[in-house]
Amino acid sequence: MGLKMNDIIPHILTAHRGPFYELEKHILDNRVKIEAWFREAWLQYPPILTSSVDLRNSGFKISPVDTNLFPAGFNNLNPEFYPLCIQAAQSILYELYPHCLRILIIPENHTRNPHYYQSVATLANIVQNAGYEVKIGSMLAHDSPIEIKFDSAESIYLHPLQKKDNTLVCGDFVPCLILLNNDLSEGIPEILQDISQPIEPPARLGWSHRSKAHHFMLYKEICKEFSDLIGIDMWHIFPLFYDCGEIDFIQKDGIECMMQKTEELLNQIQLKYNEYNIEHKPFVMVKADAGTYGMAVMSIRSPEELSSLNRKQRMSMSVAKGGRSVNRVIIQEGVYTFETIGKDQHVAEPVVYMLGQHVVGGFYRVHQSRRFDENLNAPGMHFEMLAFAECCNIPDNRDNSHQHQHQFYVYSVIARLALLASCKERNSIK
């Protein structure tokens, strides 16, 4: 059973509430300036159609730690807020593609993950209810539609794709727009190359081309401008990081570079902790520079841990989604998550979903057996849906009676900053 509403409001551990509320109040006091700044930014960098952002909130710092442009958790959004999703879809689709009538969704090539297909079905329903004819295509080799059942009463059909004269079609269905929900970790397939229809998000933003280091470099630029705008220390919303170049975990090539960069980063974090009288021990996250699903991620507290990785750990870090080899990593400042949820106060982190620039809701990723300094995107996690979509849009800073609204509005601001960095990515990746 799910949690009751009183149980799913997140709580920041008491010792960390003060610093977060100071940042929260500062953002709320500047919200008119912030929203005007975002409006100008979207004119320069038009928003990407779908995205989700994983956040970590330590009280003294709130940062994005991953930005996904092909999110797979629409089924975890609160259904009470589907009308908001539909309205957002109508708004952004008309803004970006005013003459579009028919949309083809291309999902991942999973065949055994019912939860993923439930997400695809939810996305399809949102787009269809926004007033578009929708079909779901498949890049798997098959000649007729495949029925995928994801619970006892619901299913979707995956339709075979064809390319005719540089136009992607499903039988007699000729889409105006391709809505991609496949992160293309293994590269852009031939069927998606040189087609006449627009693809959203662009295929070049799949993980075969994207780099987390590049994304966070652009996020740093965004944070610098935003922090100057409202007068805050950029560190409160930006995770420090290093790109360490080529790495081979199996042969241990590049480990010394990683150790050196890890030590430098830990020292930088400690200086900021000293500046703000933070008594916790710094840590870093070592992640595959291109990847998703929480694969090839580890938490490190000292450089020596890297030199003593056993074969199982090195094997785990050397393989990403689809069996691809990991040959580059990002060393990122670890951000504690001092948010807990439920009566048992399980560790949690918010995930914010957007359609275009519109925040449409999100959920908490919860893990019962992980600590405040560990990756929660791992087997054993579960999700608690939150109806924070309206709270993101209507903050009220007159008193503390709407404290969770304030918190969720801060989430929405940080998530949109991360999205803006991805929009800059689109311009820089050819």
N, C-alpha and C positions, 0 to 999 in steps of 0.2 A: 504493500500500500504506500501511496505517496504521503508526504508530510502535510500537516495542517498548515494553513496560511501563517499562523503565529510562529510556526517552527521554521518556515523557509525564508524568513527575513534574516539576512546575514548579520553576523555580529563580529565586530573587530574586538580582539582581546583588549581588556581594559587598559593595559599599559601602553597601548598604541593608538588609542582613540584621539588623544589631544592633538598630535601632529597632523593626523589626517583631517580632523575637523578644521584646523587652521587653513590647510590647503583648500579644502572644500569651500569654506567661507570666502576665501579669496577668489576662487573661480566663480562662485555664485554672485559675488559683488560685481564681477566684471562680465556677467553673462551677455549683456547687450553688446558690449564691445566684441566679445568672443563670437557671437552669432553673426555679427556684421563681417568680421574677419573671415569666417567660414564661407559666407556667401560670396565674397570676393575671390576666395581661393578656388571655389568650384567653377567659377567662370574661367579661370586660368587653367585649371586641371579638372576637366569634366569627370564626375564620379564613375567608378566601375560598378557594374550592375549588381553583383553579389559579393559579399565578404563577411567574414567573421573575425573577431579579434580576441585572443586569449589574454587576459589581464592578470596581474598579481598585485595584491594590495598588502603592504606591510605596515600601513599606518603612516610611517615616515616617508614612504615612497609608493607610488602606483605607476606601473609601467605595462605596456604591451610586451609580451614575450614571443608572440607568434601572430602573423596575419595570414589568414587563409582566404584565397579568392574563389575557391570552389567548395564552399562549406557543405558538410554532410550531416547536419543535425537539425534541419528544419522541423523534423518531427518532434524535437524536444522543446520547441517554443510553445508558449501557453496558447491553446486554441481560442481562448477568450479574446485574444488580440489579433486573430486572423483578419478581421475587418481593417485594422491598421496596416497589416501586411499588404492587403489587396489595394488599399488606397495608395500606399507607397509604391507598389508595382505599377499602378496606373500612372502615377506622377512621373517616375523616372523613365519608364518606357516611352511615354509620350514626349518627354523632354529630349531623350536621346534619339528615338526612332519614331517620329510622328506619323509616318505612313505605314508602319508595321501592322500587319493583320494576323499573321501566322508565325508561330514560334516552335522550333524544334529543340527539345532538350536532349543533350547527349550526356549520359551518366558515365560513371566508372564502369569498368568491365567486370565488376563483381558478379557472381552468379549464386553465391551462398550466404549473403549477408542481408537478412530480411530487414534489419533496422535501417540499413542504408537505403534500401528501396522504399521504405516507408518515408524517408526524408525526401526522396525524389518525387514520390506521389504527392507529398505535401507541397513541394515547390510547384509542381504541375498544377495542382488545384488553385494555388494562389494566383498564378499567371492566367489560368483559364477564367477564374472569377474576376480578374481584372479586365476581361473582355477580349481575350485572344484565343484563337484556335490553336490547340496545343497537341503535339505528338511527342512521344519519347522514342528516340532512335537508339541504335546500338552499333558499336563498331566491331562486335563479335561477328564471326562468319556464320550467317544463317540465311535461309531463303524465305522464311515466313515468320510472322510475329511470334515471339516467345512470351508466354504468360509467366509472370513472376508473382507468386503469392507471398505476402508478408504477414498475414494473420489469417484467421479462419474465415474472415468475410471479405477481405480486400485483396486486390491484385492490380498489377499494371501490365501493359503489353510493351515489349521492346520490339520496335519495327526495324527491319533491315534497311541499311542506307545504300544509296547509289550516287555516283557523281556523273552527271550528264552535262557535257559542255561547260565544265567549271561551275555547275550548279548542284548543290547537294539536295537530294530529294528522298522522300519516303513514298514509294509508289507514285500516286498522283498528287501527293501532298508536297507542295513547293513552299518551303518556309521563307519568310522575309528576314528572319533573324535566327542565328544558332545560339542557343543558351547553353554554354559549356559548363558541365558539373563534373569534369574529369580533369585532374591536375596534371595530366600528360607527363608523368614522371619519367616515362620511357621514351619521350620524344614526341614530336608532332607527326601523327600518321599521315600517309600520303593522301588519304581521303579528305583531310582537312586543309590541305595545302592548295593554294591558288584557286580558292572558290570565290564566287561573286558575292555571296551574302556576308554581312558582317558577323563576327563572332564575339560574344560577350560571356565572360571576360576574354580578352584576346588570347589566342593560343600561345603566343610568345610569352605569356605570363605563367605558363605551366612550369613545374619544377625542373624540367629539362633545361630551362633557360634562366629561371630566377635564381637569385642568391640572397640568403638571409643577411649576409654582411652588407650587400649593396642596399637592401631594403632599410637596414638600420642606419646606414650612412645617410640616406635620404631622410629618414625619420629624425636624425640628429639635426639636419638643416631645418626641418619643420619645427622641431622643439625650440631651437634657438630663436626663430622668429616669433613663435607663440610666447615663449618665456619673456622676451623683451617687451612684447605687447602688454602683458599683464603684470610684469615685474616680479617674477619668481626665479628661484634657482633652477635651471634646467634639469639638474640631477634628480629632482623630485619626480620627474615624469620620464626620464630617459635612462635606459640601462647601458652602462659602459660596456664596451666590447672590443675584441681584437679578431682580426682575420689572420690565420696563421699559415695560409698557403697550402701547398700539397702535403698530404699525410697518408701513410700506409700503416694501419694499425697492426696488421698481421706481421709485416716485416719490421715494425717499430721505426720506420723512417719518419722523421719529422717530430718525434716525441720530445726531443730536446728543445725544439722551438716552442712546442706547446707548453712545456714546463716553464720556460723563460717568460712567455707571454702571460701564463697563468699567475706567476709570481708578481709580475708587473701590475696586472689587473687587480689582484688581491690587495696590493699595496695602495693602489689608487682608491679602491673601495674603503680601505681602512682609514685613509685620510678624510674621506667624506663622513665616515662614521664618527671619527674624532671631532670633526667640525660640528656635528649635530648631537654629540654626546650619546651616541648609539652604542649600547654595550654588547650587541650580538656579534658573533664571529662571521666575517665575510665568507662568502663562497661563490663559486662560478658554476655555470652550466656549460658543458661542452656538447655541442650539437652538430649534426650533419648540416652543412651549409645549404643544402637543398634537400628538402624532405618534409614529410608530414606523418601523421598517425602516431606521434610520440616515439618514433623509432630512432635509434642511434642518438640517445640523449643520456648524459650522466652528470651527476652532481659531484663537484670536486672542492675540497676545503684546503688542500695543500698541493704544491707541485709534485711532491714525492708520491702521491697517490697515482699519478700518471705513469711513473717509472715502474710501479709495481703491479700494473694491471695483469691479471692472469689471462690465459688463452680464451676462456669463455667470455670475459669482459671485452677483450679485443675483438673477438668474433662478433659480438653483439654490436659494437660500435662500427664495424666495417661494412655492415649491410643495411641498406635502407629499403623503402617500399619497392616491391617487385623484384627483390633480389639484387638491386643495383648496388655497386660498390661505392662506398663512401671514401672520397679522396680529398675532400676539403671539409674543414669544420670551422665553426664560429665559437669563440670563447666569450661568453656573455656573462655580465654581472648577474649573480643569482639574486632574485628578489623574493624575500620571504613572503609567504601568504599567511597573514595573521587573521584571516577570516575563517569563521567556523559556522556550521549550519546544523540545525536540529538539536534535539535534547542531549544527544551524546557529543555534540560539538565536534563533528568530523571536519577535517581540513577541507577547504573549498576554494575555488577560484572562479570568477565570473567570466563568461564567454558572451560577447555582445555580437548580435547579428544585425546586418544592414542590407537594405535594398537601395542601391545608389547611396546618396548621402543621408538617407533616412534610417534612423535607428528603429528597428521594428520589434525588439525584444531580446531575449537571451535566456540563459540558464546558468546554473552553477554546476561545474564539474566537481564531483565529490569523491574522495577516496578514504575509505575507513582505515586503511593500514599504512598510509603514507604520512610523513612528517611535514612540518611547515617549510622545510628547505628542499623538498623532493619534487620531482616531476609527477604531476597528478594524471597526465595523459598516458595511462598504463592499464594493463589488465586488472580488473577489480574495481575500476571507476564506475560511477553511475551519475545520472543527471537529475537535477531538481529544477523543474521549470519555474520561471519567475515572470510575473506580469509587470515587468518594470518598463515596458514600452512607454506608457503614458507618463511615468515618472521621469523618464529621460527628457520629455518634451515640455513639462510644465513644472520646473522647480519653483519652490516658494521659500525665500530666505527671510521671511518676516519673523519666524520663530522656529523652535525646534520640534514642532508637532509633526513635521513631515520629514523626519531625519532620513528615512530610507529613500525618499525622493531626492534629497540632496545627494546622497551617496550615488544613486543611480545616474543622476545627471553628470556627475564627475566621470563615471564610467563612459557615458556617451561622448563626452568631450575627448577623452584619451583615445577611445576607439576611432573616432573620426580623424584624429591626428594621424593615427596609424594608416587609416584608409587613404588619407591625403598623400602619405609617403608612397603608397602603392600606385596612386595616380601619377605621381612623378616617375615611378618605375616604368610605367607604360610608355612614357615619352622617351625614356633613355634606353630601353631594350628594343633593338630592331630585329 
